[in-house]
């Protein structure tokens, strides 16, 4: 008896295995292409990216790698892990904004991979959850756009997902990996401070509700988990002790008091009502909030809930309530939970596909198709609407030169949503991803000049090189420091009286102002003028500005 061996299959090599793994992650490559196209369409966005880059630049300039600086003063708002990663790239390739943006793309890719891995851990019997969850988190419009900013939240999201991944059981080991949990918590604390604990504490505290090992080994779960959290906190404290030794008493007070208890108890930063995040949720979940099937799937979840969904409930609900209680609120504070929202949607959709009601066409993505079609029709008819006087806002007028081709693009995006039936989650994700990149491109071609501080930053750098000091009348968030590679602080002035006093000691200086409307004096005397977010930016010789103010020639 003879046997034959099938030799048609290619041999397994590391390269072949790598190619197979890459082909199994189409969501990763689609997202990378979209992110790389979008992130290099325009320069760093003020104030988000420019502030982070300016802090990194001042640290680099001062060789201060423990104490962050902004505008010549120790910067207590954030720990330095992201800044260290930026410095790592600068040490290899030199100072610039290309590496920080590539870094954000890489961190976003890590987030998708971690969501995929967490889905495999939480729903091992339903591989479709791991296939669809990365698509969902990749296509969240707000998450995608904010992920283009050189900010701390994407790195924080990676640390949160890594920490939770260490708590989730594997097919071969139910016990958590507390060493990895401690490391991820420590890195998260070095990314954005104590808020990391709010993101990860509840899945650990509520572990027996979703984790069988935690229920059976409660003492070990809580003792070793507490030890891991303490180790993570000690990592942060080690940096705090070193940084405050170098930064001084004032820096210590700001770092320890202002940025922990102050942000929780007081409402000095971004105060909003308790219910604010609830009203923001449909915006944060676009484009999937315009897909009825996603909502129907979520509302169809019934007890008893499987372990994976119980885990998500123990994570997402307490964190949502916790951030609602804290007075200071921003949409991007919830970014580390976007992976959890995607997992919950994917799991609910997976369960719904087995129900008879899940096949209804009324649950399809027709509202998203209508939104794309409405956006396209509005852009195509924008010229007529402006000429008829139905629209007068300068924001829409700025879109006019490119409104027709982009309107056609949005109309075309509506077609696959209504003409095709299969693979809804992938169609919604791809259309949402293409739509947000398209909208970002329209913004770059039309509105970006009102946000671009590169020309004024270069002018300020030239003034600094000539020995002319620079002051800023309003809040200074480092929006010019990195772009102009400034080496001296921009003096922050809060009132006209401050400007007068500064002019007496710096008569050759320049002052940056932000008038609501330009006057004849602005046009005649300012050395630089540009539109800025619906108002204006004007740079004046300070002596001329004081004189014009005294004559009542400026807009109040």
RODO-2510 file (C-alpha; in nm, 4 decimals, decimal comma):
residues 556
     n   res          X          Y          Z
     1     x     0,0000     0,0000     0,0000
     2     x     0,1424     0,3351    -0,0960
     3     x     0,0707     0,6743     0,0475
     4     x     0,1007     1,0068    -0,1234
     5     x     0,2094     1,3282     0,0346
     6     x     0,0502     1,6573    -0,0656
     7     x     0,3345     1,8888    -0,1638
     8     x     0,1193     2,1643    -0,3089
     9     x     0,1100     2,3709     0,0102
    10     x     0,4016     2,6158     0,0413
    11     x     0,6458     2,5476     0,3228
    12     x     0,5869     2,7256     0,6502
    13     x     0,8539     2,9900     0,7057
    14     x     0,8663     3,2946     0,9363
    15     x     0,8069     3,5180     0,6335
    16     x     0,5121     3,3084     0,5178
    17     x     0,3606     3,3068     0,8634
    18     x     0,4039     3,6832     0,8799
    19     x     0,2275     3,7289     0,5449
    20     x    -0,0572     3,5022     0,6568
    21     x    -0,0939     3,7000     0,9803
    22     x    -0,0996     4,0242     0,7845
    23     x    -0,3672     3,8954     0,5465
    24     x    -0,5770     3,7960     0,8463
    25     x    -0,5875     4,1602     0,9628
    26     x    -0,7378     4,3635     0,6744
    27     x    -0,8759     4,6128     0,9255
    28     x    -0,5198     4,7041     1,0261
    29     x    -0,3997     4,7824     0,6756
    30     x    -0,7125     4,9763     0,5797
    31     x    -0,6778     5,1843     0,8940
    32     x    -0,3048     5,2437     0,8406
    33     x    -0,3627     5,3645     0,4849
    34     x    -0,6440     5,5952     0,5966
    35     x    -0,4451     5,7306     0,8931
    36     x    -0,1273     5,7911     0,6924
    37     x    -0,3237     5,9752     0,4230
    38     x    -0,5079     6,1928     0,6732
    39     x    -0,2341     6,2695     0,9234
    40     x    -0,0014     6,4252     0,6666
    41     x    -0,2651     6,6332     0,4881
    42     x    -0,1823     6,9366     0,7001
    43     x     0,0459     7,0488     0,9809
    44     x     0,0092     7,0048     1,3578
    45     x    -0,3284     7,1219     1,4859
    46     x    -0,3421     7,3978     1,7469
    47     x    -0,3840     7,3713     2,0338
    48     x    -0,3736     6,9935     2,0819
    49     x    -0,0725     6,8841     1,8777
    50     x     0,1183     7,2120     1,8959
    51     x     0,1064     7,2136     2,2772
    52     x     0,2408     6,8592     2,3116
    53     x     0,5121     6,9237     2,0539
    54     x     0,6103     7,2483     2,2253
    55     x     0,6475     7,0713     2,5606
    56     x     0,8641     6,8065     2,3949
    57     x     1,0684     7,0773     2,2200
    58     x     1,1311     7,2766     2,5379
    59     x     1,2365     6,9607     2,7230
    60     x     1,4697     6,8769     2,4348
    61     x     1,6059     7,2319     2,4219
    62     x     1,6726     7,2407     2,7972
    63     x     1,7981     6,8805     2,8158
    64     x     1,5333     6,8408     3,0861
    65     x     1,4115     6,4853     3,0417
    66     x     1,2461     6,4539     3,3822
    67     x     1,0633     6,7863     3,4139
    68     x     0,8403     6,8895     3,1199
    69     x     0,8409     7,2604     3,0347
    70     x     0,5972     7,4865     2,8531
    71     x     0,6671     7,8503     2,7778
    72     x     0,9659     7,8534     3,0108
    73     x     0,7839     7,7120     3,3145
    74     x     0,7577     7,3561     3,4515
    75     x     0,4531     7,1891     3,2955
    76     x     0,2492     6,9957     3,5497
    77     x    -0,0429     6,8813     3,3358
    78     x     0,1021     6,5532     3,2052
    79     x     0,3721     6,2966     3,2892
    80     x     0,6478     6,2451     3,0317
    81     x     0,6086     5,8974     2,8735
    82     x     0,4733     6,0222     2,5389
    83     x     0,7347     6,2988     2,5406
    84     x     1,0087     6,0410     2,5985
    85     x     0,8855     5,8415     2,2985
    86     x     0,8968     6,1586     2,0881
    87     x     1,2521     6,2260     2,2082
    88     x     1,3499     5,8705     2,1183
    89     x     1,2608     5,9349     1,7539
    90     x     1,4222     6,2777     1,7567
    91     x     1,7448     6,1267     1,8884
    92     x     1,7564     5,9057     1,5786
    93     x     1,6164     6,1277     1,3044
    94     x     1,6384     6,4829     1,4377
    95     x     1,3714     6,7233     1,5592
    96     x     1,0602     6,7477     1,3435
    97     x     0,6898     6,6693     1,3349
    98     x     0,7072     6,3618     1,1093
    99     x     0,8135     6,1161     1,3803
   100     x     0,5523     6,2301     1,6381
   101     x     0,2793     6,1817     1,3799
   102     x     0,4107     5,8422     1,2720
   103     x     0,4238     5,7546     1,6415
   104     x     0,0534     5,8329     1,6801
   105     x    -0,0271     5,6127     1,3796
   106     x     0,1752     5,3267     1,5298
   107     x     0,0018     5,3703     1,8659
   108     x    -0,3352     5,3613     1,6903
   109     x    -0,2358     5,0389     1,5146
   110     x    -0,1397     4,8883     1,8505
   111     x    -0,4841     4,9817     1,9817
   112     x    -0,6535     4,7852     1,7024
   113     x    -0,4353     4,4803     1,7624
   114     x    -0,5061     4,4914     2,1363
   115     x    -0,8824     4,5128     2,0727
   116     x    -0,8530     4,2087     1,8464
   117     x    -0,6570     4,0166     2,1100
   118     x    -0,9008     4,1133     2,3844
   119     x    -1,1933     3,9948     2,1690
   120     x    -1,0258     3,6558     2,1250
   121     x    -0,9820     3,6304     2,5027
   122     x    -1,3328     3,7409     2,5974
   123     x    -1,5265     3,5593     2,3233
   124     x    -1,3204     3,2507     2,2334
   125     x    -1,6243     3,0651     2,0965
   126     x    -1,7322     3,3487     1,8675
   127     x    -1,4444     3,4432     1,6336
   128     x    -1,6702     3,6826     1,4423
   129     x    -1,6418     3,9230     1,7371
   130     x    -1,2640     3,9386     1,6935
   131     x    -1,3103     3,9909     1,3192
   132     x    -1,5534     4,2821     1,3478
   133     x    -1,4483     4,4659     1,6670
   134     x    -1,1254     4,6122     1,5165
   135     x    -1,3228     4,7374     1,2160
   136     x    -1,5644     4,9151     1,4478
   137     x    -1,3034     5,0875     1,6632
   138     x    -1,1021     5,1797     1,3535
   139     x    -1,4033     5,3535     1,1984
   140     x    -1,5222     5,5606     1,4962
   141     x    -1,5062     5,9066     1,3402
   142     x    -1,4189     6,0989     1,6544
   143     x    -1,1625     5,8422     1,7616
   144     x    -1,0031     5,8481     1,4165
   145     x    -0,9802     6,2277     1,3996
   146     x    -0,8547     6,2693     1,7550
   147     x    -0,6071     5,9869     1,6971
   148     x    -0,4418     6,2148     1,4401
   149     x    -0,3485     6,4584     1,7166
   150     x    -0,0155     6,4335     1,8958
   151     x    -0,1869     6,3774     2,2288
   152     x    -0,1768     6,1374     2,5213
   153     x    -0,5071     5,9513     2,4882
   154     x    -0,4114     5,6915     2,2255
   155     x    -0,1050     5,5863     2,4249
   156     x    -0,3250     5,5783     2,7348
   157     x    -0,5779     5,3615     2,5500
   158     x    -0,2996     5,1168     2,4622
   159     x    -0,1957     5,0969     2,8273
   160     x    -0,5568     5,0450     2,9418
   161     x    -0,6208     4,7695     2,6872
   162     x    -0,2904     4,6010     2,7717
   163     x    -0,3742     4,6084     3,1431
   164     x    -0,7201     4,4594     3,0852
   165     x    -0,5751     4,1990     2,8511
   166     x    -0,3562     4,0828     3,1395
   167     x    -0,6673     4,0296     3,3550
   168     x    -0,8588     3,8327     3,0914
   169     x    -0,8153     3,4521     3,0932
   170     x    -0,6435     3,2677     2,8110
   171     x    -0,7352     2,9211     2,6786
   172     x    -0,4326     2,7753     2,8585
   173     x    -0,4257     2,9868     3,1737
   174     x    -0,7154     3,1336     3,3704
   175     x    -0,4942     3,3116     3,6249
   176     x    -0,4232     3,6780     3,5470
   177     x    -0,0743     3,7959     3,4515
   178     x    -0,0323     4,0434     3,7351
   179     x     0,3262     4,1324     3,6420
   180     x     0,2082     4,2533     3,3028
   181     x    -0,0878     4,4253     3,4687
   182     x     0,1505     4,6169     3,6979
   183     x     0,3706     4,7178     3,4031
   184     x     0,0749     4,8385     3,1939
   185     x    -0,0685     5,0343     3,4879
   186     x     0,2700     5,1950     3,5541
   187     x     0,3069     5,2978     3,1893
   188     x    -0,0477     5,4358     3,1875
   189     x     0,0242     5,6394     3,4988
   190     x     0,3377     5,7761     3,3298
   191     x     0,1228     5,8658     3,0288
   192     x    -0,1550     6,0689     3,1912
   193     x    -0,1313     6,0364     3,5659
   194     x    -0,3789     5,8958     3,8205
   195     x    -0,6719     5,8929     3,5747
   196     x    -0,5264     5,5613     3,4540
   197     x    -0,6593     5,4009     3,7721
   198     x    -1,0155     5,5060     3,6898
   199     x    -0,9911     5,3263     3,3553
   200     x    -0,8709     4,9920     3,4943
   201     x    -0,9750     4,9706     3,8613
   202     x    -1,3371     4,8608     3,8155
   203     x    -1,2768     4,5467     3,6043
   204     x    -1,0353     4,4377     3,8774
   205     x    -1,2589     4,5352     4,1705
   206     x    -1,5583     4,3602     4,0103
   207     x    -1,3520     4,0631     3,8942
   208     x    -1,5631     3,7890     4,0619
   209     x    -1,8638     3,9042     3,8577
   210     x    -1,7020     3,8109     3,5276
   211     x    -1,3869     3,6062     3,5960
   212     x    -1,4221     3,2457     3,7172
   213     x    -1,0672     3,2372     3,8567
   214     x    -1,1332     3,5574     4,0530
   215     x    -1,4512     3,4065     4,1955
   216     x    -1,2700     3,0914     4,3051
   217     x    -0,9504     3,2659     4,4208
   218     x    -1,0834     3,5913     4,5634
   219     x    -0,8008     3,6410     4,8101
   220     x    -0,5260     3,5906     4,5526
   221     x    -0,7134     3,8040     4,2976
   222     x    -0,7426     4,1044     4,5285
   223     x    -0,4095     4,0728     4,7110
   224     x    -0,2003     4,0252     4,3979
   225     x    -0,4073     4,2816     4,2067
   226     x    -0,3575     4,5378     4,4828
   227     x     0,0145     4,4630     4,4818
   228     x     0,0234     4,5186     4,1056
   229     x    -0,1566     4,8522     4,1386
   230     x     0,0838     4,9579     4,4136
   231     x     0,3809     4,8686     4,1918
   232     x     0,2287     5,0752     3,9100
   233     x     0,1755     5,3707     4,1437
   234     x     0,5335     5,3389     4,2684
   235     x     0,6547     5,3748     3,9092
   236     x     0,4719     5,7083     3,8883
   237     x     0,5915     5,8162     4,2342
   238     x     0,9522     5,7438     4,1395
   239     x     0,9230     5,9916     3,8532
   240     x     0,7333     6,2408     4,0700
   241     x     1,0051     6,2380     4,3361
   242     x     1,2816     6,2878     4,0818
   243     x     1,0901     6,5535     3,8883
   244     x     0,9813     6,7541     4,1930
   245     x     1,3374     6,7501     4,3269
   246     x     1,4462     6,9235     4,0082
   247     x     1,1307     7,1314     3,9484
   248     x     1,1008     7,2900     4,2919
   249     x     0,8226     7,3425     4,5450
   250     x     0,5862     7,5270     4,3104
   251     x     0,6057     7,2460     4,0587
   252     x     0,5448     6,9892     4,3322
   253     x     0,2285     7,1695     4,4458
   254     x     0,0916     7,1904     4,0925
   255     x     0,1822     6,8331     4,0090
   256     x     0,0590     6,6622     4,3240
   257     x    -0,2381     6,8782     4,4269
   258     x    -0,3668     7,0632     4,1220
   259     x    -0,3633     6,7738     3,8776
   260     x    -0,5178     6,5098     4,1063
   261     x    -0,7632     6,6335     4,3680
   262     x    -0,8200     6,9603     4,1838
   263     x    -0,9434     6,7969     3,8646
   264     x    -1,1830     6,5682     4,0503
   265     x    -1,3352     6,8041     4,3070
   266     x    -1,3175     7,1472     4,1497
   267     x    -1,4689     7,2644     3,8250
   268     x    -1,1808     7,4801     3,7119
   269     x    -1,1225     7,2810     3,3908
   270     x    -1,3922     7,2094     3,1287
   271     x    -1,6812     7,1911     3,3787
   272     x    -1,9957     7,0309     3,2338
   273     x    -2,3192     6,8870     3,3857
   274     x    -2,3457     6,5238     3,4984
   275     x    -2,5430     6,4117     3,1915
   276     x    -2,3055     6,5687     2,9366
   277     x    -2,1381     6,2446     2,8240
   278     x    -2,4770     6,0800     2,7692
   279     x    -2,5749     6,3407     2,5113
   280     x    -2,2313     6,3160     2,3511
   281     x    -2,2422     5,9372     2,3132
   282     x    -2,4201     5,9293     1,9712
   283     x    -2,1584     6,1730     1,8375
   284     x    -1,8695     5,9717     1,9780
   285     x    -2,0075     5,6494     1,8279
   286     x    -2,0484     5,7804     1,4715
   287     x    -2,0912     5,6324     1,2145
   288     x    -2,2359     5,3312     1,3998
   289     x    -2,4867     5,5451     1,5916
   290     x    -2,6568     5,5915     1,2498
   291     x    -2,6952     5,2153     1,2069
   292     x    -3,0234     5,0915     1,3632
   293     x    -2,9018     4,7314     1,3773
   294     x    -2,6258     4,8291     1,6208
   295     x    -2,8767     4,9861     1,8616
   296     x    -3,1233     4,6997     1,8209
   297     x    -2,8463     4,4523     1,8998
   298     x    -2,7405     4,6419     2,2109
   299     x    -3,0970     4,6729     2,3407
   300     x    -3,1667     4,3055     2,2715
   301     x    -2,9021     4,1857     2,5185
   302     x    -3,0678     3,9808     2,7925
   303     x    -2,9615     3,8045     3,1070
   304     x    -2,7890     3,5758     3,1732
   305     x    -2,4985     3,7604     3,0146
   306     x    -2,1910     3,5678     2,9090
   307     x    -1,8592     3,6328     3,0811
   308     x    -1,7233     3,8596     2,8058
   309     x    -2,0228     4,0937     2,8146
   310     x    -2,0157     4,0943     3,1952
   311     x    -1,6525     4,2026     3,1729
   312     x    -1,7449     4,4901     2,9399
   313     x    -2,0280     4,5949     3,1717
   314     x    -1,7907     4,5942     3,4709
   315     x    -1,5529     4,8126     3,2726
   316     x    -1,7634     5,0537     3,0681
   317     x    -2,0546     5,1365     3,2994
   318     x    -1,8554     5,2349     3,6128
   319     x    -1,6019     5,4328     3,4078
   320     x    -1,8820     5,6167     3,2271
   321     x    -2,0453     5,7069     3,5596
   322     x    -1,7074     5,8002     3,7061
   323     x    -1,6267     6,0433     3,4269
   324     x    -1,9803     6,1837     3,4485
   325     x    -1,9286     6,2584     3,8182
   326     x    -1,5963     6,4356     3,7590
   327     x    -1,6665     6,8013     3,6857
   328     x    -1,4093     6,8483     3,4103
   329     x    -1,5255     6,6842     3,0864
   330     x    -1,3907     6,6574     2,7340
   331     x    -1,4995     6,4097     2,4631
   332     x    -1,1504     6,2654     2,4311
   333     x    -1,1319     6,1704     2,7990
   334     x    -1,3366     5,8607     2,7067
   335     x    -1,1092     5,7564     2,4191
   336     x    -0,9554     5,4601     2,6117
   337     x    -1,3067     5,3106     2,6335
   338     x    -1,3681     5,3197     2,2578
   339     x    -1,2193     4,9724     2,2279
   340     x    -1,4706     4,8524     2,4869
   341     x    -1,7611     5,0110     2,3000
   342     x    -1,6459     4,8365     1,9828
   343     x    -1,6245     4,5012     2,1615
   344     x    -1,9726     4,5459     2,3066
   345     x    -2,1184     4,6354     1,9664
   346     x    -1,9440     4,3449     1,7969
   347     x    -2,0588     4,0974     2,0626
   348     x    -2,4194     4,2209     2,0512
   349     x    -2,4257     4,2079     1,6704
   350     x    -2,2848     3,8567     1,6804
   351     x    -2,5697     3,7417     1,9042
   352     x    -2,8343     3,9219     1,7010
   353     x    -2,7410     3,7563     1,3721
   354     x    -2,8891     3,4322     1,5056
   355     x    -3,2263     3,5934     1,5818
   356     x    -3,5107     3,6106     1,3251
   357     x    -3,5641     3,9822     1,3928
   358     x    -3,2052     4,0567     1,2968
   359     x    -3,2761     4,0203     0,9237
   360     x    -3,5108     4,3179     0,8935
   361     x    -3,4068     4,5648     0,6241
   362     x    -3,5273     4,8501     0,8426
   363     x    -3,2319     4,7742     1,0670
   364     x    -2,9873     4,8375     0,7824
   365     x    -2,7573     5,1416     0,7566
   366     x    -3,0069     5,3555     0,5688
   367     x    -2,9793     5,6518     0,8149
   368     x    -2,6049     5,6647     0,7468
   369     x    -2,6774     5,6482     0,3737
   370     x    -2,9222     5,9379     0,4098
   371     x    -2,6631     6,1368     0,6062
   372     x    -2,4006     6,0829     0,3342
   373     x    -2,6518     6,1706     0,0622
   374     x    -2,7672     6,4830     0,2491
   375     x    -2,4083     6,5964     0,3007
   376     x    -2,3364     6,5380    -0,0682
   377     x    -2,6489     6,7197    -0,1862
   378     x    -2,5784     7,0141     0,0434
   379     x    -2,2212     7,0471    -0,0820
   380     x    -2,3292     7,0248    -0,4470
   381     x    -2,5989     7,2926    -0,3998
   382     x    -2,3843     7,5107    -0,1713
   383     x    -2,3185     7,7723    -0,4396
   384     x    -2,6876     7,8191    -0,5095
   385     x    -2,7671     7,8374    -0,1381
   386     x    -2,5024     8,1043    -0,0854
   387     x    -2,6185     8,3096    -0,3841
   388     x    -2,9794     8,2917    -0,2650
   389     x    -2,8780     8,4110     0,0809
   390     x    -3,0019     8,0972     0,2584
   391     x    -2,6499     8,0441     0,3955
   392     x    -2,4324     8,3351     0,5033
   393     x    -2,1807     8,1777     0,7392
   394     x    -1,8185     8,2251     0,6267
   395     x    -1,7493     7,8648     0,7326
   396     x    -1,9689     7,7282     0,4517
   397     x    -1,8530     7,9928     0,2051
   398     x    -1,4966     7,8674     0,2507
   399     x    -1,6031     7,5206     0,1306
   400     x    -1,7378     7,6490    -0,2011
   401     x    -1,4286     7,6019    -0,4241
   402     x    -1,4286     7,2247    -0,3639
   403     x    -1,7910     7,1633    -0,2659
   404     x    -1,9075     6,9954    -0,5884
   405     x    -1,6435     6,7189    -0,6231
   406     x    -1,6590     6,6399    -0,2529
   407     x    -2,0391     6,6439    -0,2680
   408     x    -2,0281     6,3856    -0,5457
   409     x    -1,7905     6,1750    -0,3342
   410     x    -2,0364     6,1731    -0,0430
   411     x    -2,3244     6,0807    -0,2729
   412     x    -2,1250     5,7858    -0,4039
   413     x    -2,0492     5,6730    -0,0487
   414     x    -2,4223     5,6339     0,0135
   415     x    -2,4611     5,3759    -0,2641
   416     x    -2,2902     5,0682    -0,1123
   417     x    -2,4896     5,1214     0,2071
   418     x    -2,8247     5,0765     0,0285
   419     x    -2,7437     4,8597    -0,2748
   420     x    -2,5562     4,5792    -0,1008
   421     x    -2,6872     4,3443     0,1662
   422     x    -2,4047     4,1275     0,2995
   423     x    -2,1272     4,2303     0,5361
   424     x    -2,3037     4,5311     0,6872
   425     x    -2,0542     4,5882     0,9654
   426     x    -1,7666     4,5992     0,7172
   427     x    -1,9555     4,8273     0,4780
   428     x    -2,0472     5,0691     0,7561
   429     x    -1,6881     5,0682     0,8808
   430     x    -1,5332     5,1215     0,5376
   431     x    -1,7809     5,3904     0,4355
   432     x    -1,7348     5,5629     0,7721
   433     x    -1,3572     5,5478     0,7392
   434     x    -1,3566     5,6795     0,3829
   435     x    -1,6097     5,9502     0,4749
   436     x    -1,4045     6,0839     0,7647
   437     x    -1,0860     6,0902     0,5525
   438     x    -1,2797     6,2678     0,2771
   439     x    -1,4193     6,5256     0,5209
   440     x    -1,0700     6,5750     0,6610
   441     x    -0,9400     6,6373     0,3096
   442     x    -1,2112     6,8969     0,2466
   443     x    -1,1183     7,0682     0,5732
   444     x    -0,7515     7,0742     0,4708
   445     x    -0,8212     7,2270     0,1290
   446     x    -1,0585     7,4959     0,2561
   447     x    -1,0463     7,5711     0,6287
   448     x    -0,6960     7,4716     0,7355
   449     x    -0,5329     7,8135     0,6629
   450     x    -0,7356     7,9564     0,9534
   451     x    -0,5700     7,7014     1,1832
   452     x    -0,2196     7,7030     1,0402
   453     x     0,0195     7,8851     1,2719
   454     x     0,3331     7,7944     1,0768
   455     x     0,3656     8,1322     0,8936
   456     x     0,3189     8,3417     1,2089
   457     x     0,5507     8,1102     1,4050
   458     x     0,8236     8,1622     1,1447
   459     x     0,7724     8,5377     1,1627
   460     x     0,8042     8,5241     1,5432
   461     x     1,1215     8,3150     1,5114
   462     x     1,2656     8,5829     1,2820
   463     x     1,1731     8,8506     1,5364
   464     x     1,3333     8,6493     1,8175
   465     x     1,6524     8,6125     1,6121
   466     x     1,6519     8,9904     1,5737
   467     x     1,6283     9,0415     1,9499
   468     x     1,2639     9,1480     1,9598
   469     x     1,0686     8,9972     2,2535
   470     x     0,7201     8,8541     2,1933
   471     x     0,4095     8,8672     2,4127
   472     x     0,0662     8,7076     2,3749
   473     x    -0,2553     8,8799     2,4803
   474     x    -0,4756     8,5825     2,5789
   475     x    -0,4028     8,2243     2,6780
   476     x    -0,0706     8,0913     2,5537
   477     x    -0,0671     7,7143     2,5026
   478     x     0,2648     7,6922     2,3253
   479     x     0,0982     7,7176     1,9854
   480     x     0,3984     7,8961     1,8333
   481     x     0,6936     7,7532     2,0272
   482     x     0,7554     7,4297     1,8391
   483     x     0,6418     7,5541     1,4988
   484     x     0,8888     7,8432     1,5193
   485     x     1,1501     7,6480     1,7201
   486     x     1,1469     7,9407     1,9608
   487     x     1,4150     7,9376     2,2288
   488     x     1,2684     8,2103     2,4507
   489     x     0,9303     8,2101     2,6288
   490     x     0,6404     8,4060     2,4843
   491     x     0,5255     8,6391     2,7627
   492     x     0,1609     8,5851     2,8541
   493     x    -0,0408     8,9047     2,9126
   494     x    -0,3948     8,8990     3,0470
   495     x    -0,5189     9,2567     3,0092
   496     x    -0,4565     9,5865     2,8376
   497     x    -0,2935     9,7132     3,1565
   498     x    -0,0482     9,4228     3,1346
   499     x     0,0284     9,5226     2,7748
   500     x     0,0980     9,8826     2,8767
   501     x     0,3344     9,7791     3,1530
   502     x     0,5133     9,5321     2,9256
   503     x     0,5462     9,7963     2,6521
   504     x     0,7296    10,0264     2,8927
   505     x     1,0083     9,7720     2,9461
   506     x     0,9987     9,6204     2,5947
   507     x     0,9253     9,9099     2,3560
   508     x     1,0601     9,7147     2,0547
   509     x     0,8515     9,4047     2,1334
   510     x     0,5694     9,2432     1,9405
   511     x     0,2299     9,1541     2,0873
   512     x    -0,0043     8,8858     1,9460
   513     x    -0,3727     8,9832     1,9650
   514     x    -0,6998     8,8106     1,8712
   515     x    -0,9595     9,0720     1,7639
   516     x    -1,3147     8,9634     1,6850
   517     x    -1,3093     9,1869     1,3779
   518     x    -1,0371     9,3823     1,2040
   519     x    -1,0300     9,7602     1,2240
   520     x    -0,8563    10,0062     0,9964
   521     x    -0,5856    10,0382     1,2627
   522     x    -0,5252     9,6621     1,2541
   523     x    -0,4847     9,6658     0,8784
   524     x    -0,2562     9,9686     0,8845
   525     x    -0,0264     9,8826     1,1752
   526     x    -0,0195     9,5063     1,2335
   527     x     0,2867     9,3346     1,0896
   528     x     0,0967     9,0088     1,0434
   529     x    -0,2749     8,9242     1,0070
   530     x    -0,4588     8,5961     0,9457
   531     x    -0,8050     8,4517     1,0125
   532     x    -0,8223     8,2207     1,3134
   533     x    -1,1254     8,0049     1,4049
   534     x    -1,3875     8,2638     1,3212
   535     x    -1,1910     8,5583     1,4618
   536     x    -0,8552     8,7109     1,3669
   537     x    -0,4933     8,6912     1,4700
   538     x    -0,2916     9,0118     1,4471
   539     x     0,0700     9,0757     1,5488
   540     x     0,1434     9,4355     1,6427
   541     x     0,4482     9,6369     1,7410
   542     x     0,3544     9,6800     2,1051
   543     x     0,4093    10,0577     2,1134
   544     x     0,1769    10,1071     1,8157
   545     x    -0,0816     9,8776     1,9764
   546     x    -0,0810    10,0732     2,3030
   547     x    -0,1134    10,3991     2,1131
   548     x    -0,4038    10,2700     1,9014
   549     x    -0,5755    10,1359     2,2114
   550     x    -0,5442    10,4733     2,3821
   551     x    -0,7003    10,6403     2,0758
   552     x    -0,9938    10,3969     2,0791
   553     x    -0,9089    10,2618     1,7331
   554     x    -0,9313     9,8915     1,8203
   555     x    -1,2185     9,6483     1,8542
   556     x    -1,3007     9,5840     2,2195
***
